[in-house]
Amino acid sequence: MTSLALVYHEDYLLHEHTPTHPERRERLQYTMDQLEEEGLLDDPAVHVVEPGPATMAQLERVHDPDYLDRLRALSAAGEGRLSVDTYVSEHTWESARLAAGGVIEALEQVVGGDADTAFVMARPGGHHAFADDAHGFCFLNNTAVGLRHALATTDVERILVWDWDAHHGDGTQAIFYDDPQVLVLSTHQSGKTLFPGTGFVDEIGEGAGEGYNVNVPLPRKTGDAAYLEVVERVFEPVTRQYDPDLLFIEAGQDNHFTDPITDLGVTAAGYATLMERAVGMADELDADLVASLAGGYAIEAGLPYTNLAVFAALLGYDTSSIREPTVYGQPPESPSVDDVIASVERTLGDYWSFDR
């Protein structure tokens, strides 16, 4: 039986950008209600763990101290804005520290052997946050803070981040761009059609990290079968060759075909398959696996069902009956991703073999 640490804290609901902002507390509330309704929280293999906030020393492994002081001061003032869509409230500083602490807790649970796997049900998210600034709804780069902590305090030496959020994780890419200990592989809607306008194939890392940054920018409407092709032709071969100690999934759920601010075509069943393939790869390589919620803004139509699919796949459940209600429609026809994959193979062929 697979044991799973579900890292969650009620205080994740406190921070708000604005009442109608896409990244709002209902994202977690609806999902937790769905998990409870389906009985997953009653499974003895699931342990709900409350994290503590990341310490300043942990944050400063990633973030500039002057930026941390600025964020804390804005939050203490009760309001502010760090980008056009990234608002600060009185609870932002503590909520963001708690979200970063959630990733640290999940990693400690799994690497330390207290749980087989973990899922971080936290907000605000982090993969757009840079070392010295907030961006794209994100304040602290939760993933980077957690991974730097793991590298500094455990025997983990190689980490592969699979960021499958619809938006390219520009902050995470920048933080690890010259670091071969963290290979960042991002599958996302192309920056030609979606914020933040980055994440192209030729962004491959620099210095010691050259070749350790892999971007797969996907066309609009990309759906389940096309994502699986990317998994088989890019994710799995690169992961096998890198052979990480830890596989970290930046589990954005905004690839769902109903998401209001993106334009992809993944279903809840597709999400189950993505996580099942990630679990299979971790098992094959004897790597630890931790996942953390990133985006996902279809609060009723998509997010509860995609999170359910991911959660069930982590536990090894039969996911064949997981689907979103038909009232929300059907996904669009998916385009081919052959050209994108061919571009990845050409650009990164000197670093990785893509033979299947």
C-alpha positions, 0 to 999 in steps of 0.5 A, a space after each residue: 500500500 502506497 502511503 501519501 502525505 497530503 500537505 495542507 493548511 487551512 491558512 492557505 485560504 487566507 491570502 487573496 489577490 482580489 475577490 474575483 481573481 482567478 487564483 482564489 481560495 475556492 481553488 483549494 476548497 472545492 478540491 478538498 471537498 471533492 477528495 472528502 466526498 470521494 472518500 480519499 481522505 478516509 483512506 488510512 494510507 493518506 496522512 494530512 500533514 500541516 506544514 510550518 512556514 519556511 524560515 528566512 534562512 530557507 527562503 534566502 537560499 533562493 530569494 534576495 533579502 531586499 526582495 523579501 523585506 519588500 514583500 513583507 513590508 507590503 503585506 504588513 501594510 495590508 495592500 500593494 501590487 507587485 505586477 499587473 495581476 499579482 496583488 499583496 494582502 495582509 495575509 500574503 507574506 505568511 501564506 506564501 511562507 507557509 506554501 514554501 514550507 509546504 514543499 519543504 515538509 513534503 520533501 522531508 516526509 518523502 526523502 526522510 521515509 515517513 511517506 512513499 509520496 506526497 502532494 502539496 495542496 497549497 496556494 499561492 503558487 510559486 513557479 513564476 516567482 524570481 529570486 528578486 521579484 513576484 510575477 504571475 500570481 506568485 510571490 515566493 518560488 515554493 519549488 525552488 525553496 524546497 529543492 534548495 533545502 533538499 539539496 542542502 540538507 539531504 543526500 539528494 544530488 539530482 532532481 528532475 522537475 517536470 513542470 506540466 503547468 499550462 504556463 511556462 515556469 519562467 521563475 523556476 527556469 531562471 533560478 536553476 538555469 546554470 545548475 546541473 543538479 536540477 534539470 527543469 523539463 517544462 511542457 506548456 502552452 507556447 509562449 507565442 499564445 500564452 503568458 509569460 511569453 517564454 519557454 521556447 525550445 532554444 532556452 536550454 540552460 547556460 554554463 554548467 547547466 547547459 542542456 539541463 533545461 528542456 522546454 516543450 512549447 505546445 500548440 493551442 488545443 493540445 490534448 491527452 494523446 499528444 501529451 502522452 506522445 511528449 511523455 514517451 518521446 521527451 520526458 521518459 528518455 530524458 528522465 532515464 538518462 538523467 536518472 534523478 534521485 527525486 522527481 518533482 512534479 509541478 502539477 499545474 491543472 490549467 491544461 484542462 480544456 475548460 480552464 478560463 485563462 488557457 487554451 489546451 485540451 487535457 481531460 481529467 483522465 489525461 491527468 491521471 495518465 500523466 501522473 501514472 507515467 510519472 509514478 512509473 518512471 519514479 518506480 523504474 529509477 527508484 527515485 522519490 516522487 513529490 507533486 505540488 499544485 500549481 495553476 488550475 482555474 476552472 474551479 468547478 469544471 476542472 480542478 476538483 476532477 484533475 486533482 482527484 485524478 492526480 491524487 488517485 494516480 499517486 495512490 495507485 488507484 484504478 483511475 479508469 472511471 475518473 472524468 469530469 461531468 459531461 455538462 462541461 462539454 468535450 475537449 477540442 480536437 488536438 493538433 499534432 505535436 510532431 514538429 515541436 518534438 522534432 525541434 526539441 530533438 534537434 536542439 537538445 540532441 547533443 545532450 540527450 538521446 531521444 531514441 525510444 
